[in-house]
Amino acid sequence: MDRFIVHHRDRIGGTLSCFDRVIFKGHLPISHPRGLENFFSSWLGAKLMEFKEVALHFAGRLKEHAQVVARQAGRPYQYLNRPLSKEDLARQIAARDGVHRGLICVFGAVEPIQSFRLAYGVGRPRLSSDWRKGLVHYFYLLDPEFGFMHVRRPTWFPFTMQVYVNGHDWLARRLSRLRLVFQQLDNAFLSIARPERADRLAREFPRLDWPKVLGRFACRFNPLLRDLLYPMTYYWVTDQAEYATDVMFRSRADLQALYPSLLRHATLVYRAEDIMTFLGRKLDPRFQGEIVSDLKHRPEGARIKHRVKRNWIKMYNKHGRILRVETVINQTREFKVRRVSRVRGRGRARWTPMPWAGQHPGPGCRPPRSRPHGHPRARPIAPPARVQSRRPR
């Protein structure tokens, strides 16, 4: 890329490497069956046979909370009974109502969620992981720091949360505060007065205090953290991420003259070994999966995608003036990180698969066995009477 930029520097107005779409998922210590069983017995003092009854009670609390949040902000709460683009609908509502900051709307929809079911067997019933349909709420916001974003919160145990942000929207607000002139169209910058300054600012995005930032949204949209789930905190992982390198050309003609040859090169030259290297892997006889190079022509332009399983790198012409090379990570366990793990009671550093969105913090991070002294309650819990009577004092 550096050699390409130097060779065509007369045609290029600047470059920018920035995160685009990023989705974080937050998991509580009750995100695995063993942790939820301990929570029911030691924390709630309830039997597993009452799982559905207790879960329905707290699902009702969360549904009421979503409606109250929308009503207090003067924004609509809408139940969606058919598949559609929630993002497009939220943008239409923001444009229609002239929303420039704060909550845009709240959507409710029944979707598949990863939860639990009672598994009967020898001894007593236990919980096992399972997929079920449940009510999910989407809170769409125009945040002063992150711009257009949303928080997804199911109403069923284990209350896994999802937060979507966009690095380009975050950077646009940083540039505005610094009074740097730029021209933005959708999730791309057509021009920036000082692209090298913007590139340095974009590198601050992954170094934000993400547990603190995401925890703030979790406390805002999950009221159970203030009483039922106190003092638990979410364990955040990156579920999906897009990282884009944009080469901003001075004119459409300059990019159009180069783009066909770039497509031919990316289609005919790169082999499976090269694609694996791009995504941090080496071609191995034990590899099980697909390696695909895919070229498609669409009305908005052509794009080339090199894919390994569910991760890929693609190149396309965006808005006629930007050459974008984008890395999309949907399967984080395809990458390895250096971590210290316990082996026979001793710490040992080794390369292990990166944590992914379905992975919980582990049995060691379990809810406390008794409520701490001075336990703050923003609102009283009112589960079924017989469940309440068995709580440990």
Secondary structure, DSSP 8 states (H G I E B T S, - for coil): -HHHHHHTTTTEEEEEEEEEEEEEEEE-TTSSHHHHHHIIIIII---GGGHHHHHHHHHHHHHHHHHHHHHHHT--EEE--S---HHHHHHHHHHHHT--SEEEEEEEEEEEEEEEEEE--SSS-EEEEEEEEEEEEEEEEEETTTEEEEEEEESSTT--EEEEEEHHHHHHHHHHHTT--EEEETTEEEEESSHHHHHHHHTTGGGS-HHHHHHHHHHHH-GGGGTTTTT---EEEEEEEEEEEEEEESSHHHHHHHHHHHHHHHHHT--HHHHHHHTT----TT--S-EEEEEEEETTEEEEEEEETTEEEEEEEETTTEEEEEEEES-GGGSEEEEEEEETTEEEEEEEE---TT--S-TTS---SS--TT---SS-----HHHHHTS--
